[in-house]
Amino acid sequence: RLVLVESGGGLVQPGGSLRLSCAGSGYDPLPFSSYWVYWVRQAPGKGLEWVSTINSGGGTTNYADSVKGRLTISRDNAKNTVYLQMNSLTRENTAVYYCVALETGDSSFLFPFKAYGYWGQGTQVNVSS
């Protein structure tokens, strides 16, 4: 099985930046580097929201309209890690951020929460002055 561990969350002021990391390990039966990886988030009192996607090779990325231009997803398969660089953060970015590994590029498999694929434990991002 795969194990995903997120890190990099914390408290940041509006306008600030954070870089989230998702470190993957294990096999099922493919290694982490063979999976599509998604970042999703859940804000207080709200439902799960897809944020960004990257394919196994890193050559295909997608973003929710709400984050385009401010967030960048990337991966380093030699380090089995996917990153989410977040710039110009606003209070609306406050949420728990999860990374998810799926064998497919079909984001419908992100729902319902944790039903498919491999999920990390989540990392809290708080944007506040």
PyRosetta script that sets phi, psi and omega in degrees:
from pyrosetta import init, pose_from_sequence

init()
pose = pose_from_sequence("RLVLVESGGGLVQPGGSLRLSCAGSGYDPLPFSSYWVYWVRQAPGKGLEWVSTINSGGGTTNYADSVKGRLTISRDNAKNTVYLQMNSLTRENTAVYYCVALETGDSSFLFPFKAYGYWGQGTQVNVSS")
pose.set_psi(1, 162.1)
pose.set_omega(1, 176.4)
pose.set_phi(2, -94.9)
pose.set_psi(2, 149.3)
pose.set_omega(2, 172.1)
pose.set_phi(3, -125.8)
pose.set_psi(3, 126.9)
pose.set_omega(3, 179.7)
pose.set_phi(4, -114.5)
pose.set_psi(4, 135.5)
pose.set_omega(4, 179.4)
pose.set_phi(5, -130.6)
pose.set_psi(5, 117.8)
pose.set_omega(5, 177.1)
pose.set_phi(6, -89.7)
pose.set_psi(6, 153.5)
pose.set_omega(6, 174.3)
pose.set_phi(7, -154.9)
pose.set_psi(7, 168.4)
pose.set_omega(7, 174.9)
pose.set_phi(8, 104.9)
pose.set_psi(8, -6.1)
pose.set_omega(8, 178.3)
pose.set_phi(9, -73.0)
pose.set_psi(9, 173.8)
pose.set_omega(9, 178.9)
pose.set_phi(10, 159.4)
pose.set_psi(10, -164.7)
pose.set_omega(10, 179.8)
pose.set_phi(11, -98.0)
pose.set_psi(11, 130.1)
pose.set_omega(11, 179.9)
pose.set_phi(12, -141.1)
pose.set_psi(12, 147.8)
pose.set_omega(12, 178.8)
pose.set_phi(13, -78.2)
pose.set_psi(13, 154.8)
pose.set_omega(13, 174.9)
pose.set_phi(14, -54.1)
pose.set_psi(14, 136.7)
pose.set_omega(14, -176.9)
pose.set_phi(15, 91.3)
pose.set_psi(15, -10.2)
pose.set_omega(15, -178.4)
pose.set_phi(16, -82.5)
pose.set_psi(16, -175.9)
pose.set_omega(16, -176.5)
pose.set_phi(17, -132.1)
pose.set_psi(17, 152.9)
pose.set_omega(17, 172.3)
pose.set_phi(18, -143.4)
pose.set_psi(18, 153.1)
pose.set_omega(18, 171.1)
pose.set_phi(19, -122.3)
pose.set_psi(19, 116.6)
pose.set_omega(19, 175.9)
pose.set_phi(20, -89.3)
pose.set_psi(20, 146.4)
pose.set_omega(20, 176.9)
pose.set_phi(21, -124.4)
pose.set_psi(21, 146.7)
pose.set_omega(21, 176.4)
pose.set_phi(22, -129.5)
pose.set_psi(22, 107.0)
pose.set_omega(22, -179.3)
pose.set_phi(23, -97.3)
pose.set_psi(23, 126.2)
pose.set_omega(23, -179.3)
pose.set_phi(24, -110.3)
pose.set_psi(24, 147.7)
pose.set_omega(24, 176.4)
pose.set_phi(25, -146.5)
pose.set_psi(25, 160.0)
pose.set_omega(25, 178.3)
pose.set_phi(26, 94.0)
pose.set_psi(26, -177.5)
pose.set_omega(26, -178.1)
pose.set_phi(27, -141.2)
pose.set_psi(27, 149.4)
pose.set_omega(27, 174.7)
pose.set_phi(28, -158.5)
pose.set_psi(28, 68.8)
pose.set_omega(28, -19.8)
pose.set_phi(29, -82.1)
pose.set_psi(29, 0.4)
pose.set_omega(29, -177.8)
pose.set_phi(30, -91.7)
pose.set_psi(30, 157.1)
pose.set_omega(30, 178.0)
pose.set_phi(31, -76.1)
pose.set_psi(31, 166.0)
pose.set_omega(31, -179.6)
pose.set_phi(32, -53.1)
pose.set_psi(32, -35.7)
pose.set_omega(32, -176.5)
pose.set_phi(33, -65.1)
pose.set_psi(33, -15.3)
pose.set_omega(33, 179.9)
pose.set_phi(34, -90.8)
pose.set_psi(34, -4.3)
pose.set_omega(34, -174.6)
pose.set_phi(35, -98.2)
pose.set_psi(35, 148.1)
pose.set_omega(35, 163.3)
pose.set_phi(36, -69.1)
pose.set_psi(36, 142.5)
pose.set_omega(36, 178.5)
pose.set_phi(37, -125.0)
pose.set_psi(37, 135.3)
pose.set_omega(37, -178.7)
pose.set_phi(38, -118.9)
pose.set_psi(38, 149.2)
pose.set_omega(38, 164.4)
pose.set_phi(39, -110.0)
pose.set_psi(39, 130.4)
pose.set_omega(39, 175.0)
pose.set_phi(40, -130.0)
pose.set_psi(40, 163.3)
pose.set_omega(40, -179.8)
pose.set_phi(41, -143.3)
pose.set_psi(41, 156.6)
pose.set_omega(41, 175.6)
pose.set_phi(42, -133.7)
pose.set_psi(42, 112.1)
pose.set_omega(42, 178.8)
pose.set_phi(43, -83.2)
pose.set_psi(43, 159.4)
pose.set_omega(43, -179.6)
pose.set_phi(44, -55.4)
pose.set_psi(44, 126.0)
pose.set_omega(44, 176.8)
pose.set_phi(45, 74.6)
pose.set_psi(45, 7.9)
pose.set_omega(45, -177.7)
pose.set_phi(46, -121.7)
pose.set_psi(46, 169.1)
pose.set_omega(46, 179.9)
pose.set_phi(47, -83.7)
pose.set_psi(47, 177.0)
pose.set_omega(47, 179.6)
pose.set_phi(48, -69.2)
pose.set_psi(48, 136.2)
pose.set_omega(48, -178.8)
pose.set_phi(49, -127.4)
pose.set_psi(49, 128.3)
pose.set_omega(49, 174.6)
pose.set_phi(50, -71.5)
pose.set_psi(50, 138.7)
pose.set_omega(50, -177.8)
pose.set_phi(51, -113.8)
pose.set_psi(51, -50.5)
pose.set_omega(51, -173.2)
pose.set_phi(52, -161.4)
pose.set_psi(52, 159.0)
pose.set_omega(52, -178.1)
pose.set_phi(53, -139.2)
pose.set_psi(53, 146.4)
pose.set_omega(53, 171.5)
pose.set_phi(54, -139.1)
pose.set_psi(54, 139.5)
pose.set_omega(54, -179.5)
pose.set_phi(55, -82.0)
pose.set_psi(55, 178.8)
pose.set_omega(55, -172.3)
pose.set_phi(56, -62.4)
pose.set_psi(56, -38.9)
pose.set_omega(56, -178.3)
pose.set_phi(57, -83.6)
pose.set_psi(57, -12.2)
pose.set_omega(57, 180.0)
pose.set_phi(58, 87.7)
pose.set_psi(58, -1.0)
pose.set_omega(58, -176.1)
pose.set_phi(59, -85.3)
pose.set_psi(59, -11.8)
pose.set_omega(59, 179.9)
pose.set_phi(60, -122.1)
pose.set_psi(60, 123.9)
pose.set_omega(60, 178.1)
pose.set_phi(61, -132.9)
pose.set_psi(61, 150.8)
pose.set_omega(61, 177.2)
pose.set_phi(62, -140.9)
pose.set_psi(62, 152.4)
pose.set_omega(62, -177.5)
pose.set_phi(63, -137.9)
pose.set_psi(63, 147.2)
pose.set_omega(63, 170.0)
pose.set_phi(64, -66.4)
pose.set_psi(64, 147.2)
pose.set_omega(64, -178.7)
pose.set_phi(65, -56.7)
pose.set_psi(65, -33.0)
pose.set_omega(65, -175.8)
pose.set_phi(66, -68.4)
pose.set_psi(66, -15.4)
pose.set_omega(66, -176.2)
pose.set_phi(67, -120.3)
pose.set_psi(67, -4.7)
pose.set_omega(67, -178.2)
pose.set_phi(68, -56.6)
pose.set_psi(68, 134.9)
pose.set_omega(68, 178.7)
pose.set_phi(69, 89.1)
pose.set_psi(69, -14.6)
pose.set_omega(69, -178.8)
pose.set_phi(70, -116.1)
pose.set_psi(70, -22.5)
pose.set_omega(70, -179.6)
pose.set_phi(71, -118.5)
pose.set_psi(71, 143.9)
pose.set_omega(71, 177.9)
pose.set_phi(72, -133.1)
pose.set_psi(72, 125.2)
pose.set_omega(72, 177.6)
pose.set_phi(73, -100.1)
pose.set_psi(73, 143.1)
pose.set_omega(73, 178.2)
pose.set_phi(74, -154.1)
pose.set_psi(74, 169.1)
pose.set_omega(74, 177.6)
pose.set_phi(75, -147.1)
pose.set_psi(75, 150.8)
pose.set_omega(75, 175.1)
pose.set_phi(76, -124.4)
pose.set_psi(76, 97.9)
pose.set_omega(76, -175.0)
pose.set_phi(77, -69.8)
pose.set_psi(77, -22.2)
pose.set_omega(77, 175.1)
pose.set_phi(78, -67.0)
pose.set_psi(78, -26.9)
pose.set_omega(78, 179.1)
pose.set_phi(79, -104.6)
pose.set_psi(79, 2.1)
pose.set_omega(79, -178.4)
pose.set_phi(80, 51.8)
pose.set_psi(80, 46.2)
pose.set_omega(80, -175.4)
pose.set_phi(81, -137.8)
pose.set_psi(81, 138.5)
pose.set_omega(81, 173.1)
pose.set_phi(82, -114.3)
pose.set_psi(82, 140.8)
pose.set_omega(82, -176.9)
pose.set_phi(83, -118.1)
pose.set_psi(83, 153.4)
pose.set_omega(83, 170.4)
pose.set_phi(84, -132.7)
pose.set_psi(84, 104.4)
pose.set_omega(84, 176.8)
pose.set_phi(85, -84.9)
pose.set_psi(85, 122.5)
pose.set_omega(85, -176.5)
pose.set_phi(86, -118.4)
pose.set_psi(86, 119.8)
pose.set_omega(86, -179.4)
pose.set_phi(87, -118.5)
pose.set_psi(87, 161.3)
pose.set_omega(87, 177.3)
pose.set_phi(88, 50.6)
pose.set_psi(88, 50.0)
pose.set_omega(88, -174.9)
pose.set_phi(89, -69.1)
pose.set_psi(89, 145.4)
pose.set_omega(89, 175.9)
pose.set_phi(90, -123.1)
pose.set_psi(90, 169.1)
pose.set_omega(90, 180.0)
pose.set_phi(91, -59.6)
pose.set_psi(91, -26.0)
pose.set_omega(91, 179.4)
pose.set_phi(92, -68.7)
pose.set_psi(92, -12.3)
pose.set_omega(92, 177.1)
pose.set_phi(93, -86.0)
pose.set_psi(93, -4.2)
pose.set_omega(93, 178.6)
pose.set_phi(94, -65.7)
pose.set_psi(94, 122.9)
pose.set_omega(94, -175.9)
pose.set_phi(95, -177.7)
pose.set_psi(95, 169.6)
pose.set_omega(95, 165.6)
pose.set_phi(96, -90.7)
pose.set_psi(96, 126.4)
pose.set_omega(96, -178.3)
pose.set_phi(97, -104.1)
pose.set_psi(97, 130.3)
pose.set_omega(97, 179.6)
pose.set_phi(98, -118.0)
pose.set_psi(98, 143.0)
pose.set_omega(98, 166.9)
pose.set_phi(99, -102.5)
pose.set_psi(99, 146.7)
pose.set_omega(99, -175.0)
pose.set_phi(100, -135.7)
pose.set_psi(100, 133.5)
pose.set_omega(100, 176.4)
pose.set_phi(101, -108.2)
pose.set_psi(101, 124.6)
pose.set_omega(101, 177.5)
pose.set_phi(102, -128.7)
pose.set_psi(102, 155.4)
pose.set_omega(102, 176.9)
pose.set_phi(103, -81.8)
pose.set_psi(103, -7.3)
pose.set_omega(103, -174.8)
pose.set_phi(104, -122.0)
pose.set_psi(104, 157.1)
pose.set_omega(104, 173.0)
pose.set_phi(105, -90.8)
pose.set_psi(105, 9.5)
pose.set_omega(105, 179.7)
pose.set_phi(106, -86.7)
pose.set_psi(106, 106.6)
pose.set_omega(106, -174.6)
pose.set_phi(107, -70.5)
pose.set_psi(107, -9.3)
pose.set_omega(107, 178.0)
pose.set_phi(108, -64.2)
pose.set_psi(108, -21.3)
pose.set_omega(108, 178.8)
pose.set_phi(109, -76.6)
pose.set_psi(109, 1.2)
pose.set_omega(109, 172.0)
pose.set_phi(110, -75.9)
pose.set_psi(110, -14.5)
pose.set_omega(110, -175.0)
pose.set_phi(111, -121.5)
pose.set_psi(111, 144.9)
pose.set_omega(111, -4.5)
pose.set_phi(112, -71.7)
pose.set_psi(112, 172.2)
pose.set_omega(112, -175.1)
pose.set_phi(113, -51.4)
pose.set_psi(113, 119.5)
pose.set_omega(113, 175.6)
pose.set_phi(114, 63.2)
pose.set_psi(114, 18.5)
pose.set_omega(114, -179.8)
pose.set_phi(115, -78.3)
pose.set_psi(115, -30.7)
pose.set_omega(115, -177.0)
pose.set_phi(116, -129.6)
pose.set_psi(116, 153.6)
pose.set_omega(116, 173.9)
pose.set_phi(117, 74.2)
pose.set_psi(117, -166.0)
pose.set_omega(117, -179.8)
pose.set_phi(118, -114.2)
pose.set_psi(118, 134.4)
pose.set_omega(118, -175.9)
pose.set_phi(119, -121.4)
pose.set_psi(119, 144.8)
pose.set_omega(119, 169.1)
pose.set_phi(120, -80.2)
pose.set_psi(120, -179.7)
pose.set_omega(120, -177.0)
pose.set_phi(121, -83.6)
pose.set_psi(121, -12.0)
pose.set_omega(121, 179.7)
pose.set_phi(122, 94.4)
pose.set_psi(122, 150.4)
pose.set_omega(122, 175.4)
pose.set_phi(123, -133.5)
pose.set_psi(123, 133.2)
pose.set_omega(123, -175.0)
pose.set_phi(124, -83.5)
pose.set_psi(124, 130.6)
pose.set_omega(124, 173.3)
pose.set_phi(125, -117.3)
pose.set_psi(125, 123.3)
pose.set_omega(125, 177.5)
pose.set_phi(126, -120.0)
pose.set_psi(126, 121.5)
pose.set_omega(126, 177.8)
pose.set_phi(127, -109.9)
pose.set_psi(127, 111.0)
pose.set_omega(127, -174.4)
pose.set_phi(128, -158.0)
pose.set_psi(128, 148.7)
pose.set_omega(128, 176.4)
pose.set_phi(129, -95.0)
pose.dump_pdb("model.pdb")
